[in-house]
Amino acid sequence: MSSTSPLSTIGLLGGMSWESSAVYYQQINQHVRAALGGLHSAPMILDSVDFAQMAAWQQAGEWDKAAAHLSQRAQALETAGATCIAIATNTMHKVYDDIARSVNVPVLHIAQPTIAALEQAGIQRTAFLGTRYSMEQDFIRRVFEQSGITLLMPDTADKALVHDIIFNELCQGTVNPSSRAQLQRIITDLAAQGAQGVVLGCTEIGLLLGENDVKLPMFDTTPLHTKALADVVLNGAHHAH
C-alpha cells in the first residue's frame, strides 16, 4: 500500500436519534472515499448516547443536565483523539456553548454549513422545520439571524405536527407517506409567506423528504454538516473553526 498522510479524526456526539447518526457515519465515510478512493474511510469516534434519557431531559426543560452529560462525553472524545467534534442533532445545539467551552478542540456548529449554502444560493428568507425546541426557542434562529437570514416557522398547530412526526415516527424508524404530504403542505404554506427555500432543521427529516418532494430549494442540515465534517477529515481541524 502507498503511504498516506494522516487524516483528522472526527468525534461525533450521536444517538439523538441513532437513526440520523447512522446517516452521519455513512455520509462522512462516503465523502472521504469519494475524495481519496481505494480503501480510504474517515477516522471517527462515535459516542452514541441513550436518547430516551436525552428526550426526558428535553421534555422536563432540564437542559443543564443534558449539557453536563454531553460536555462530559465531548471531553472523552477529545481525550480519545478527536481533533474536531460535532453534535449530530440540531436540537442539542441548544447546549452548544456549554459543550464548546468544555473542550479545547473546535466544535463544528450544524448551522454554519447550512448558512454558507443559503448565502451561496442568495437566499435570505427560508422556511425552517425542526423539533418544537428548535422552532420555538431562539438558539438556532439566532445563529441564522446573525448572518442576515430570516427563518419562517410553521404556525403553532403545525409546529406540534412536525415535532410529533419527528419523535413518534422518524426517530423510531417509521417513514409515513401521509406525514410526507403534511410536511409538503406546511412548506407550501410557508412559501406563500415568502420563503425562498426550506431548511430541514432536524437530522431525521431527510429520511422522509427528498429534494424531489418539494418545489423550493432544499437545504438539509444533515448532508451539509456531514460534507463539512468530511472536509475537516481531509483538510485538518483548522478548517473547522
N, CA and C of each residue as an Amber inpcrd file, in Angstrom:
protein
   723
   0.8370000  -1.2040000   0.0000000   0.0000000   0.0000000   0.0000000
   0.8680000   1.2480000   0.0000000   0.4130000   2.2670000  -0.7060000
   1.1530000   3.5290000  -0.6970000   0.9720000   4.2080000   0.6570000
   1.9610000   5.0030000   1.0300000   1.8450000   5.6990000   2.3050000
   0.7720000   6.7840000   2.1780000   0.0750000   7.0230000   3.2600000
  -0.9980000   8.0150000   3.2410000  -0.7230000   9.0460000   4.3110000
  -1.1000000  10.2970000   4.0240000  -0.9490000  11.3310000   5.0510000
  -2.0500000  11.1240000   6.0800000  -1.7650000  11.4160000   7.3470000
  -2.7740000  11.1600000   8.3840000  -4.0020000  12.0490000   8.1880000
  -5.1630000  11.4830000   8.4070000  -6.4100000  12.2290000   8.3180000
  -6.8270000  12.6740000   9.7180000  -7.5370000  13.7980000   9.7700000
  -8.0430000  14.2530000  11.0690000  -9.1520000  13.3360000  11.5560000
  -9.2640000  13.2150000  12.8650000 -10.2700000  12.3450000  13.4700000
 -11.4520000  13.1770000  13.9670000 -12.6530000  12.7880000  13.5580000
 -13.8820000  13.4500000  13.9810000 -14.4240000  12.7540000  15.2230000
 -14.8680000  13.5290000  16.1980000 -15.5970000  12.9950000  17.3480000
 -17.0670000  13.3390000  17.1790000 -17.9150000  12.3290000  17.1630000
 -19.3320000  12.5460000  16.8930000 -20.1620000  12.2570000  18.1410000
 -20.8900000  13.2710000  18.6080000 -21.8580000  13.0680000  19.6890000
 -23.1670000  12.6490000  19.0270000 -23.4980000  11.3730000  19.1220000
 -24.6270000  10.8330000  18.3780000 -25.6500000  10.1330000  19.2420000
 -26.5350000   9.3870000  18.5630000 -27.5910000   8.6540000  19.2470000
 -28.8400000   9.4860000  19.5040000 -28.9230000  10.6750000  18.8680000
 -30.0270000  11.6000000  19.1720000 -30.7750000  12.0010000  17.8950000
 -31.3860000  11.0950000  17.1850000 -31.5170000   9.6670000  17.4110000
 -30.4340000   8.8930000  16.6450000 -30.3270000   7.6010000  16.9310000
 -29.3190000   6.7940000  16.2110000 -29.6920000   6.6530000  14.7380000
 -30.9810000   6.8420000  14.4040000 -31.3980000   6.7720000  13.0000000
 -30.6160000   7.7890000  12.1650000 -30.4770000   9.0110000  12.6780000
 -29.7370000  10.0270000  11.9180000 -28.2300000   9.8730000  12.1080000
 -27.7870000   9.3600000  13.2610000 -26.3450000   9.1380000  13.4520000
 -25.8010000   8.1270000  12.4570000 -26.6170000   7.1320000  12.1160000
 -26.2090000   6.1370000  11.1180000 -25.9810000   6.8180000   9.7720000
 -26.8230000   7.8120000   9.4470000 -26.6710000   8.5670000   8.2100000
 -25.3760000   9.3860000   8.2580000 -25.1050000  10.0130000   9.3940000
 -23.8450000  10.7580000   9.5620000 -22.6450000   9.8560000   9.2770000
 -22.6200000   8.7010000   9.9170000 -21.4930000   7.7760000   9.7860000
 -21.3000000   7.3850000   8.3220000 -22.4130000   7.0540000   7.6680000
 -22.3670000   6.6180000   6.2740000 -21.8990000   7.7470000   5.3560000
 -22.4960000   8.9290000   5.5040000 -22.1960000  10.0240000   4.5770000
 -20.7660000  10.5500000   4.7270000 -20.2800000  10.6760000   5.9540000
 -18.9010000  11.1630000   6.1490000 -17.9250000  10.1870000   5.4820000
 -18.1540000   8.8990000   5.6960000 -17.2890000   7.8960000   5.0710000
 -17.4000000   7.9100000   3.5470000 -18.6120000   8.1060000   3.0160000
 -18.7920000   8.1520000   1.5580000 -18.0230000   9.3250000   0.9430000
 -18.0870000  10.4880000   1.5990000 -17.3620000  11.6660000   1.0950000
 -15.8520000  11.4150000   1.0730000 -15.3400000  10.8220000   2.1490000
 -13.8970000  10.5820000   2.2410000 -13.4590000   9.5470000   1.2010000
 -14.2560000   8.5120000   1.0120000 -13.9180000   7.5120000  -0.0050000
 -13.9610000   8.1240000  -1.4130000 -14.9650000   8.9660000  -1.6640000
 -15.0760000   9.6140000  -2.9770000 -13.8770000  10.5140000  -3.2450000
 -13.3890000  11.1680000  -2.1780000 -12.2630000  12.1020000  -2.3380000
 -10.9360000  11.3750000  -2.5080000 -10.7360000  10.2710000  -1.7720000
  -9.4200000   9.6270000  -1.7270000  -9.3640000   8.2910000  -2.4650000
 -10.5490000   7.7010000  -2.6900000 -10.5860000   6.4380000  -3.4280000
 -10.0880000   5.2520000  -2.6290000 -10.0290000   4.1340000  -3.2890000
  -9.4680000   2.9240000  -2.6870000 -10.1790000   2.5100000  -1.4210000
  -9.3850000   2.1590000  -0.4140000  -9.9330000   1.6480000   0.8400000
 -10.0530000   2.7350000   1.9050000  -9.9170000   4.0090000   1.5050000
  -9.9580000   5.0820000   2.4950000 -11.3270000   5.2210000   3.1500000
 -11.2940000   5.5180000   4.4450000 -12.5070000   5.8480000   5.1870000
 -12.1490000   6.8920000   6.2400000 -13.1390000   7.4030000   6.9220000
 -12.9320000   8.5310000   7.8460000 -12.6010000   8.0480000   9.2500000
 -11.4670000   8.5100000   9.8150000 -11.2160000   8.2350000  11.2330000
 -12.2910000   8.9510000  12.0610000 -13.0220000   8.1910000  12.8250000
 -14.1790000   8.7550000  13.5150000 -14.3980000   8.0330000  14.8330000
 -14.7330000   8.7930000  15.8750000 -15.0900000   8.1880000  17.1600000
 -16.5320000   8.5810000  17.4260000 -17.4060000   7.5960000  17.5070000
 -18.8300000   7.8600000  17.7060000 -19.2170000   7.5570000  19.1420000
 -19.7290000   8.5600000  19.8260000 -20.2670000   8.3590000  21.1700000
 -21.7830000   8.4340000  21.0450000 -22.4430000   7.2970000  21.1770000
 -23.8840000   7.2370000  20.9530000 -24.5960000   7.1030000  22.2980000
 -25.3350000   8.1550000  22.6610000 -25.9880000   8.1880000  23.9760000
 -27.3480000   7.4850000  23.9140000 -27.9400000   7.2780000  25.0840000
 -29.2990000   6.7380000  25.1540000 -30.2690000   7.9020000  24.9700000
 -30.9660000   7.9210000  23.8470000 -31.8020000   9.0680000  23.5050000
 -33.0020000   9.2220000  24.4390000 -33.4740000   8.1330000  25.0290000
 -34.6320000   8.2200000  25.9350000 -34.3290000   9.1710000  27.0890000
 -33.1090000   9.0860000  27.6210000 -32.7140000   9.9750000  28.7100000
 -32.6430000  11.4250000  28.2340000 -32.0710000  11.6430000  27.0520000
 -31.9850000  12.9960000  26.4830000 -33.3680000  13.5960000  26.2700000
 -34.2630000  12.7980000  25.6860000 -35.6220000  13.2710000  25.4020000
 -36.3520000  13.6170000  26.7000000 -36.1100000  12.8320000  27.7490000
 -36.7430000  13.1130000  29.0500000 -36.2500000  14.4500000  29.6040000
 -34.9420000  14.6860000  29.5020000 -34.4010000  15.9760000  29.9620000
 -34.9500000  17.1310000  29.1390000 -35.0840000  16.9230000  27.8150000
 -35.6500000  17.9670000  26.9490000 -37.0690000  18.3030000  27.3870000
 -37.8750000  17.2750000  27.5730000 -39.2810000  17.4850000  27.9200000
 -39.4250000  18.1610000  29.2760000 -38.5130000  17.8510000  30.1990000
 -38.5720000  18.4350000  31.5460000 -37.9130000  19.8160000  31.6020000
 -37.3230000  20.2380000  30.4810000 -36.6130000  21.5180000  30.4760000
 -35.3120000  21.4660000  31.2620000 -34.7950000  20.2710000  31.5020000
 -33.5530000  20.1120000  32.2830000 -32.3510000  20.1030000  31.3430000
 -32.2010000  21.2210000  30.6200000 -31.1290000  21.3250000  29.6220000
 -29.7500000  21.3150000  30.2890000 -29.6850000  21.7770000  31.5540000
 -28.3970000  21.7860000  32.2640000 -27.8690000  20.3650000  32.4400000
 -28.7730000  19.4080000  32.6770000 -28.3450000  18.0080000  32.8280000
 -27.8510000  17.4540000  31.4900000 -28.5730000  17.8040000  30.4190000
 -28.1450000  17.3640000  29.0870000 -26.7950000  17.9850000  28.7440000
 -26.6320000  19.2670000  29.0940000 -25.3680000  19.9670000  28.8030000
 -24.2110000  19.3150000  29.5480000 -24.4150000  19.0010000  30.8250000
 -23.3520000  18.3880000  31.6280000 -22.9820000  17.0180000  31.0720000
 -24.0050000  16.2360000  30.6960000 -23.7670000  14.8880000  30.1790000
 -23.0010000  14.9460000  28.8620000 -23.4630000  15.7950000  27.9440000
 -22.8210000  15.8580000  26.6190000 -21.4370000  16.4910000  26.7030000
 -21.2540000  17.4390000  27.6200000 -19.9190000  18.0350000  27.7920000
 -18.9220000  16.9840000  28.2690000 -19.3810000  16.1430000  29.1680000
 -18.5310000  15.0480000  29.6760000 -18.1770000  14.0930000  28.5310000
 -19.1750000  13.7790000  27.6950000 -18.9290000  12.8910000  26.5580000
 -17.9700000  13.5450000  25.5530000 -18.1280000  14.8650000  25.3540000
 -17.2520000  15.5860000  24.4180000 -15.8070000  15.5610000  24.9070000
 -15.6220000  15.7140000  26.2190000 -14.2690000  15.6640000  26.7920000
 -13.6550000  14.2800000  26.5770000 -14.4880000  13.2450000  26.6890000
 -13.9980000  11.8760000  26.4600000 -13.5770000  11.6950000  25.0020000
 -14.3340000  12.3110000  24.0670000 -13.9710000  12.2330000  22.6480000
 -12.6360000  12.9320000  22.3950000 -12.4510000  14.0800000  23.0380000
 -11.1800000  14.8040000  22.8780000 -10.0200000  13.9630000  23.4200000
 -10.2130000  13.3900000  24.6020000  -9.1850000  12.5430000  25.2110000
  -8.8560000  11.3510000  24.3100000  -9.8710000  10.8390000  23.6220000
  -9.6900000   9.6730000  22.7430000  -9.0100000  10.0320000  21.4200000
  -8.7940000  11.3380000  21.1810000  -8.0380000  11.7280000  19.9920000
  -8.7900000  12.5040000  18.9370000 -10.0430000  12.8860000  19.2140000
 -10.7970000  13.6820000  18.2350000 -10.1710000  15.0750000  18.1120000
  -9.9750000  15.5290000  16.8650000  -9.4230000  16.8750000  16.6480000
 -10.5180000  17.8780000  16.2820000 -11.7330000  17.3680000  16.1040000
 -12.9040000  18.2140000  15.8630000 -14.1100000  17.4210000  16.3380000
 -15.0760000  18.1210000  16.9420000 -16.2630000  17.4470000  17.4800000
 -17.5070000  17.9910000  16.7860000 -18.5000000  17.1300000  16.5870000
 -19.7890000  17.5600000  16.0370000 -20.9120000  16.9680000  16.8610000
 -21.9700000  17.7590000  17.0370000 -23.1820000  17.3030000  17.7040000
 -24.1390000  16.9000000  16.5790000 -24.4380000  15.6110000  16.4720000
 -25.1750000  15.0870000  15.3110000 -26.6850000  15.2250000  15.4910000
 -27.1130000  16.4250000  15.8420000 -28.5230000  16.7340000  16.0500000
 -28.6660000  18.2420000  16.1480000 -29.7350000  18.7960000  15.5680000
 -29.9690000  20.2420000  15.6830000 -30.3780000  20.6420000  17.1020000
 -31.3120000  19.8780000  17.6840000 -31.9180000  20.2830000  18.9550000
 -30.8820000  20.4710000  20.0550000 -29.8950000  19.5680000  20.1460000
 -28.9400000  19.6730000  21.2410000 -27.9310000  20.8030000  21.0410000
 -28.0550000  21.5310000  19.9080000 -27.2500000  22.7500000  19.7750000
 -27.7200000  23.8380000  20.7310000 -28.8330000  23.5830000  21.4120000
 -29.2400000  24.4890000  22.4980000 -28.1290000  24.5810000  23.5510000
 -27.3780000  23.4930000  23.7350000 -26.2960000  23.4990000  24.7280000
 -24.9210000  23.5300000  24.0380000 -24.9010000  24.0110000  22.7910000
 -23.6480000  24.0960000  22.0230000 -22.5680000  24.8580000  22.7900000
 -22.9240000  26.0170000  23.3390000 -21.9140000  26.8550000  24.0100000
 -21.2790000  26.1290000  25.1870000 -22.0970000  25.3970000  25.9590000
 -21.5600000  24.6210000  27.0950000 -20.5710000  23.5640000  26.6160000
 -20.9570000  22.8610000  25.5430000 -20.0990000  21.7900000  25.0190000
 -18.8070000  22.3800000  24.4540000 -18.9370000  23.4670000  23.6680000
 -17.7500000  24.0850000  23.0510000 -16.7760000  24.5840000  24.1180000
 -17.3280000  25.1040000  25.2240000 -16.4680000  25.6090000  26.3130000
 -15.7410000  24.4890000  27.0380000 -16.3120000  23.2880000  26.9850000
 -15.7780000  22.1850000  27.8060000 -14.5760000  21.4910000  27.1650000
 -14.3160000  21.7980000  25.8760000 -13.2200000  21.1170000  25.1690000
 -12.2560000  22.1340000  24.5660000 -11.0810000  21.6500000  24.1640000
 -10.0530000  22.5190000  23.5780000  -9.9360000  22.3480000  22.0710000
 -10.8680000  21.5910000  21.4870000 -10.8710000  21.3990000  20.0270000
 -12.1330000  22.0620000  19.4720000 -12.1320000  22.4250000  18.1780000
 -13.3250000  23.0750000  17.6250000 -14.5350000  22.1490000  17.6100000
 -15.7120000  22.7430000  17.8030000 -16.9780000  22.0260000  17.6690000
 -17.7090000  22.6670000  16.4940000 -17.8940000  21.9040000  15.4250000
 -18.4510000  22.4670000  14.1820000 -19.9720000  22.5830000  14.2840000
 -20.4700000  23.8040000  14.4220000 -21.9050000  24.0700000  14.6040000
 -22.6880000  23.6410000  13.3640000 -23.7930000  22.9680000  13.5720000
 -24.5780000  22.4150000  12.4560000 -25.1330000  23.5040000  11.5320000
 -25.3720000  24.7080000  12.0740000 -25.9750000  25.7660000  11.2520000
 -24.9840000  26.3670000  10.2580000 -23.6840000  26.3190000  10.5650000
 -22.7060000  27.0450000   9.7380000 -22.6650000  26.5740000   8.2820000
 -22.5670000  25.2610000   8.0080000 -22.5600000  24.8350000   6.6010000
 -23.8740000  25.1640000   5.8820000 -24.9970000  25.1370000   6.6160000
 -26.2970000  25.4670000   6.0180000 -26.3570000  26.9510000   5.6740000
 -25.8660000  27.7980000   6.5770000 -25.8190000  29.2400000   6.3170000
 -24.9620000  29.5180000   5.0820000 -23.8200000  28.8510000   4.9800000
 -22.9340000  29.0460000   3.8210000 -23.6480000  28.6700000   2.5200000
 -24.4200000  27.5760000   2.5500000 -25.1450000  27.1310000   1.3520000
 -26.2630000  28.1100000   0.9910000 -26.9580000  28.6400000   2.0050000
 -28.0190000  29.6250000   1.7590000 -27.4360000  30.9030000   1.1710000
 -26.3010000  31.3350000   1.7220000 -25.6470000  32.5600000   1.2140000
 -25.2180000  32.3710000  -0.2360000 -24.6890000  31.1960000  -0.5300000
 -24.2470000  30.8990000  -1.8920000 -25.4270000  30.9290000  -2.8670000
 -26.5940000  30.5180000  -2.3760000 -27.8020000  30.4960000  -3.2130000
 -28.5180000  31.8530000  -3.2240000 -28.0370000  32.7960000  -2.4230000
 -28.6460000  34.1220000  -2.3680000 -30.0020000  34.1400000  -1.6770000
 -30.2040000  33.2220000  -0.7280000 -31.4960000  33.1130000  -0.0350000
 -31.4170000  33.7730000   1.3400000 -32.3470000  34.7000000   1.5990000
 -32.3590000  35.4140000   2.8810000 -33.5930000  35.1210000   3.7350000
 -34.6310000  34.5400000   3.1120000 -35.8350000  34.1360000   3.8570000
 -36.1100000  32.6730000   3.5490000 -36.1020000  31.8540000   4.5780000
 -36.2770000  30.4230000   4.3250000 -37.2170000  29.8010000   5.3520000
 -38.0100000  28.8330000   4.8900000 -38.8070000  28.0240000   5.8030000
 -37.8600000  27.1760000   6.6530000 -38.2980000  26.8590000   7.8670000
 -37.4790000  26.0340000   8.7700000 -38.3800000  25.0170000   9.4460000
 -38.0040000  23.7440000   9.3390000 -38.7210000  22.6690000  10.0180000
 -37.7600000  21.9640000  10.9650000 -38.2080000  21.7420000  12.2020000
 -37.3640000  21.0480000  13.1760000 -38.2130000  20.5880000  14.3380000
 -37.5660000  20.2370000  15.4430000 -38.3230000  19.8740000  16.6400000
 -38.9530000  21.1450000  17.2210000 -39.9110000  20.9360000  18.0900000
 -40.5720000  22.0590000  18.7720000 -39.5310000  22.9780000  19.4140000
 -38.5040000  22.3740000  20.0140000 -37.4770000  23.1660000  20.7110000
 -36.7280000  24.0650000  19.7310000 -36.3610000  23.4980000  18.5900000
 -35.5940000  24.2650000  17.6010000 -36.4440000  25.3620000  16.9640000
 -37.7600000  25.1260000  16.8320000 -38.6330000  26.1100000  16.1940000
 -39.0960000  27.1920000  17.1670000 -39.3680000  26.8050000  18.4170000
 -39.9430000  27.7590000  19.3770000 -38.8760000  28.5970000  20.0750000
 -37.7170000  28.0050000  20.3460000 -36.6650000  28.7260000  21.0660000
 -35.7230000  29.3830000  20.0670000 -34.8410000  30.2370000  20.5590000
 -34.0720000  31.0630000  19.6110000 -32.6480000  30.5770000  19.3560000
 -32.2610000  29.4200000  19.9060000 -30.8490000  29.0170000  19.8220000
 -30.3950000  28.6860000  18.4050000 -31.3170000  28.2780000  17.5310000
 -30.9780000  28.0650000  16.1180000 -31.2340000  29.3530000  15.3280000
 -32.4040000  29.9530000  15.5530000 -32.7900000  31.1570000  14.8140000
 -31.7430000  32.2610000  14.9510000 -31.2300000  32.4010000  16.1710000
 -30.2550000  33.4620000  16.4630000 -29.0050000  33.3400000  15.5850000
 -28.5380000  32.1070000  15.3790000 -27.3190000  31.8890000  14.5960000
 -27.5560000  32.2760000  13.1300000 -28.7420000  31.9250000  12.6120000
 -29.0780000  32.3010000  11.2360000 -29.2310000  33.8200000  11.1070000
 -29.8960000  34.4280000  12.0920000 -30.1450000  35.8750000  12.0210000
 -28.8520000  36.6720000  12.0830000 -27.8440000  36.1440000  12.7910000
 -26.5440000  36.8260000  12.8420000 -25.9200000  36.9160000  11.4560000
 -26.3300000  36.0130000  10.5560000 -25.8430000  36.0480000   9.1740000
 -26.8610000  36.7050000   8.2350000 -27.8870000  37.3320000   8.8060000
 -28.8580000  38.0590000   7.9930000 -29.8890000  37.1790000   7.3160000
 -30.1120000  35.9740000   7.8510000 -31.0840000  35.0580000   7.2580000
 -32.2920000  34.9280000   8.1900000 -33.4940000  35.1780000   7.6400000
 -34.7350000  35.0820000   8.4060000 -35.3290000  33.6890000   8.2540000
 -35.6850000  33.0810000   9.3850000 -36.3340000  31.7620000   9.3570000
 -37.8400000  31.9370000   9.5370000 -38.6070000  31.3760000   8.6310000
 -40.0680000  31.3800000   8.7380000 -40.4980000  30.0320000   9.3070000
 -41.2280000  30.0830000  10.4330000 -41.6260000  28.8620000  11.1410000
 -43.1050000  28.5480000  10.8900000 -43.4900000  27.2690000  10.9760000
 -44.9080000  26.9070000  10.8840000 -45.7100000  27.5330000  12.0270000
 -47.0500000  27.5510000  11.8750000 -47.8780000  28.0500000  12.9800000
 -47.8870000  27.0270000  14.1170000 -48.5360000  27.3790000  15.2260000
 -48.4570000  26.5710000  16.4450000 -48.9080000  25.1270000  16.2340000
 -50.0490000  24.9540000  15.5490000 -50.5690000  23.5940000  15.3340000
 -49.6100000  22.7860000  14.4690000 -49.0530000  23.4180000  13.4460000
 -48.1390000  22.7050000  12.5520000 -46.7880000  22.4360000  13.2140000
 -46.3730000  23.3210000  14.1240000 -45.1500000  23.0340000  14.8980000
 -45.3280000  21.7260000  15.6530000 -46.4840000  21.5730000  16.2960000
 -46.7640000  20.3550000  17.0720000 -46.7700000  19.1300000  16.1590000
 -47.3340000  19.3120000  14.9630000 -47.4090000  18.2120000  13.9970000
 -46.0160000  17.7610000  13.5510000 -45.1670000  18.7250000  13.2030000
 -43.7990000  18.4040000  12.7620000 -43.0450000  17.6940000  13.8900000
 -43.1700000  18.2270000  15.1110000 -42.4940000  17.6610000  16.2820000
 -42.9170000  16.1940000  16.4920000 -44.2410000  15.9450000  16.3680000
 -44.7440000  14.5770000  16.5690000 -44.2360000  13.6270000  15.4920000
 -44.1850000  14.1070000  14.2480000 -43.6690000  13.2680000  13.1540000
 -42.2180000  12.8710000  13.4420000 -41.4260000  13.8350000  13.9360000
 -40.0130000  13.5590000  14.2330000 -39.8830000  12.5220000  15.3460000
 -40.5410000  12.7860000  16.4850000 -40.3170000  11.9370000  17.6640000
 -41.0720000  10.6110000  17.6010000 -42.3220000  10.6440000  17.1140000
 -43.1540000   9.4380000  17.1670000 -42.9900000   8.5390000  15.9430000
 -42.4210000   9.1050000  14.8660000 -42.2520000   8.3110000  13.6490000
 -40.7820000   8.1790000  13.2610000 -40.1610000   9.2840000  12.8460000
 -38.8220000   9.2050000  12.2410000 -37.7650000   8.6870000  13.2180000
 -37.7940000   9.1620000  14.4610000 -36.7980000   8.7040000  15.4480000
 -36.9800000   7.2230000  15.7700000 -38.1430000   6.6890000  15.4130000
 -38.4130000   5.2690000  15.6690000 -38.4090000   4.4580000  14.3730000
 -37.8700000   5.0800000  13.3040000 -37.6580000   4.3370000  12.0660000
 -38.8780000   4.2030000  11.1700000 -39.9420000   4.9730000  11.4630000
 -41.1620000   4.8930000  10.6590000 -41.2090000   6.0350000   9.6410000
 -41.3590000   5.6960000   8.3630000 -41.4840000   6.6980000   7.2990000
 -42.8850000   6.5770000   6.7100000 -43.6900000   7.6110000   6.9390000
 -45.1150000   7.5850000   6.6400000 -45.4630000   8.5010000   5.4710000
 -45.9640000   8.0000000   4.3420000 -46.3070000   8.8670000   3.2010000
 -47.2930000   9.9790000   3.5660000 -48.2370000   9.7050000   4.4870000
 -49.2040000  10.7460000   4.8660000 -48.4980000  11.8880000   5.6060000
 -47.4560000  11.5610000   6.3620000 -46.6770000  12.5960000   7.0540000
 -45.8760000  13.4170000   6.0450000 -45.3870000  12.7620000   4.9940000
 -44.6820000  13.4860000   3.9320000 -45.6130000  14.5390000   3.3200000
 -46.8550000  14.1380000   3.0640000 -47.8430000  15.0550000   2.4810000
 -48.1070000  16.2410000   3.4200000 -48.1520000  15.9790000   4.7260000
 -48.3510000  17.0580000   5.7030000 -47.1960000  18.0600000   5.6630000
 -45.9590000  17.5490000   5.6130000 -44.7960000  18.4460000   5.5510000
 -44.8070000  19.2430000   4.2470000 -45.2110000  18.5950000   3.1620000
 -45.2980000  19.3040000   1.8790000 -46.3080000  20.4460000   1.9610000
 -47.4350000  20.2000000   2.6220000 -48.4420000  21.2510000   2.7930000
 -47.8870000  22.4210000   3.6180000 -47.1890000  22.0990000   4.7000000
 -46.6220000  23.1380000   5.5650000 -45.6110000  23.9850000   4.7890000
 -44.7820000  23.3350000   3.9910000 -43.7720000  24.0560000   3.1990000
 -44.4590000  24.9590000   2.1700000 -45.5380000  24.4620000   1.5560000
 -46.2920000  25.2720000   0.5890000 -46.8690000  26.5190000   1.2720000
 -47.3820000  26.3440000   2.5010000 -47.9000000  27.4870000   3.2720000
 -46.8060000  28.5230000   3.5240000 -45.6130000  28.0670000   3.8860000
 -44.5110000  28.9860000   4.1960000 -43.9720000  29.6500000   2.9290000
 -44.0430000  28.9420000   1.8090000 -43.6440000  29.5330000   0.5260000
 -44.5630000  30.7050000   0.1960000 -45.8630000  30.5520000   0.5280000
 -46.8300000  31.6250000   0.2850000 -46.5290000  32.8510000   1.1520000
 -45.7940000  32.6310000   2.2620000 -45.3990000  33.7390000   3.1460000
 -44.0470000  34.3460000   2.7450000 -43.5010000  33.8580000   1.6370000
 -42.2660000  34.4650000   1.1370000 -41.0000000  33.6510000   1.3300000
 -41.1300000  32.3900000   1.7680000 -39.9390000  31.5480000   1.9100000
 -39.3440000  31.2470000   0.5300000 -38.0450000  31.4790000   0.3970000
 -37.3530000  31.2240000  -0.8770000 -36.7190000  29.8340000  -0.9110000
 -36.6460000  29.2050000   0.2440000 -36.0620000  27.8740000   0.3610000
 -36.6290000  27.2020000   1.5880000 -36.2030000  25.9750000   1.8440000
 -36.6310000  25.2920000   3.0660000 -35.4200000  24.6110000   3.7040000
 -35.2280000  24.8980000   4.9940000 -34.1710000  24.2470000   5.7720000
 -34.7870000  23.0870000   6.5390000 -34.2760000  21.8750000   6.2990000
 -34.6760000  20.7180000   7.1030000 -33.7980000  20.7510000   8.3490000
 -34.3260000  21.4100000   9.3960000 -33.5350000  21.7040000  10.5910000
 -33.6690000  20.6510000  11.6620000 -33.7670000  19.4120000  11.2300000
 -33.7620000  18.2820000  12.1450000 -33.1020000  17.1470000  11.3930000
 -32.1690000  16.4740000  12.0150000 -31.3500000  15.4980000  11.2870000
 -32.1490000  14.3020000  10.7850000 -33.4050000  14.1250000  11.2670000
 -34.2130000  12.9880000  10.7920000 -35.1060000  13.3100000   9.5930000
 -35.4270000  14.5890000   9.3490000 -36.4680000  14.8980000   8.3450000
 -36.0680000  14.4200000   6.9470000 -34.7620000  14.3970000   6.6810000
 -34.2860000  13.9130000   5.3860000 -34.6360000  12.4540000   5.1220000
 -34.9970000  11.7130000   6.1730000 -35.4400000  10.3310000   5.9970000
 -36.8110000  10.2930000   5.3190000 -37.5510000  11.4120000   5.4160000
 -38.9260000  11.4830000   4.9120000 -39.0510000  12.3400000   3.6490000
 -38.2810000  13.4250000   3.5870000 -38.4030000  14.3790000   2.4780000
 -37.1340000  14.4080000   1.6460000 -37.2820000  14.2040000   0.3350000
 -36.1500000  14.3550000  -0.5760000 -36.3260000  15.6040000  -1.4260000
 -35.2900000  15.9610000  -2.1780000 -35.3440000  17.1910000  -2.9710000
 -36.4760000  17.1800000  -3.9830000 -36.8410000  16.0090000  -4.4810000
 -37.9190000  15.9150000  -5.4670000 -39.3020000  16.0760000  -4.8390000
 -39.3610000  16.0770000  -3.4970000 -40.6500000  16.1640000  -2.8070000
 -41.1080000  17.6060000  -2.5870000 -40.2210000  18.5680000  -2.7830000
 -40.5760000  19.9690000  -2.5420000 -40.1830000  20.8300000  -3.7360000
 -40.9560000  21.9030000  -3.9500000 -40.6880000  22.7900000  -5.0890000
 -39.6050000  23.8130000  -4.7570000 -39.4660000  24.1640000  -3.4860000
 -38.4530000  25.1360000  -3.0830000 -37.0740000  24.4760000  -3.0420000
 -35.9990000  25.2570000  -3.2190000 -34.6610000  24.7070000  -2.9790000
 -34.5690000  24.2060000  -1.5310000 -34.0160000  23.0090000  -1.3650000
 -33.9880000  22.3860000  -0.0440000 -32.5700000  22.3720000   0.5280000
 -32.4780000  22.6970000   1.8040000 -31.1910000  22.7200000   2.5000000
 -31.3250000  21.8160000   3.7230000 -30.8200000  20.6020000   3.5760000
 -30.9290000  19.6010000   4.6350000 -29.6730000  19.6960000   5.5060000
 -29.8640000  20.0140000   6.7790000 -28.7020000  20.2380000   7.6600000
 -27.8080000  19.0050000   7.7570000 -28.3810000  17.8060000   7.6260000
 -27.5670000  16.5930000   7.8100000 -26.4860000  16.4320000   6.7420000
 -26.8330000  16.3640000   5.4300000 -25.7570000  16.2160000   4.4360000
 -24.8230000  17.4180000   4.3690000 -25.3280000  18.6130000   4.6860000
 -24.4450000  19.7900000   4.6900000 -23.4270000  19.6840000   5.8280000
 -23.8850000  19.2130000   6.9950000 -22.9990000  19.0240000   8.1510000
 -21.9860000  17.9060000   7.8690000 -22.4540000  16.7930000   7.3020000
 -21.5450000  15.6610000   7.0660000 -20.4810000  16.0080000   6.0160000
 -20.8670000  16.7950000   5.0100000 -19.8880000  17.2170000   3.9940000
 -18.8240000  18.1040000   4.6320000 -19.2480000  19.0320000   5.4880000
 -18.2940000  19.9060000   6.1720000 -17.3760000  19.1000000   7.0850000
 -17.9150000  18.0700000   7.7260000 -17.0950000  17.2300000   8.6070000
 -16.1110000  16.3870000   7.8010000 -16.5470000  15.9040000   6.6370000
 -15.6270000  15.1690000   5.7640000 -14.4840000  16.0790000   5.3160000
 -14.7950000  17.3580000   5.0510000 -13.7490000  18.3180000   4.6770000
 -12.7350000  18.4900000   5.8090000 -13.2250000  18.4530000   7.0550000
 -12.3090000  18.5350000   8.2080000 -11.3920000  17.3120000   8.2310000
 -11.9630000  16.1320000   8.0120000 -11.1620000  14.8970000   7.9760000
 -10.0520000  15.0330000   6.9320000 -10.4160000  15.5660000   5.7650000
  -9.4870000  15.6380000   4.6360000  -8.4760000  16.7820000   4.7690000
  -8.9070000  17.8840000   5.3450000  -8.0880000  19.1130000   5.3330000
  -7.5190000  19.5060000   6.6790000  -7.9400000  18.8220000   7.7340000
  -7.4010000  19.1560000   9.0490000  -8.3750000  19.9710000   9.8760000
  -8.1870000  19.9190000  11.1680000  -9.1440000  20.5210000  12.1070000
  -9.1740000  22.0360000  12.0090000  -8.1040000  22.6660000  11.4910000
  -8.1120000  24.1420000  11.4450000  -9.2280000  24.6690000  10.5610000
  -9.7630000  23.8140000   9.6700000 -10.8700000  24.2370000   8.8070000
 -12.1900000  24.2630000   9.5560000 -12.2100000  23.7190000  10.7600000
 -13.4760000  23.6170000  11.4860000 -13.8050000  24.8990000  12.2470000
 -12.8320000  25.7510000  12.4530000 -13.0870000  26.9550000  13.2610000
 -14.0880000  27.8600000  12.5880000
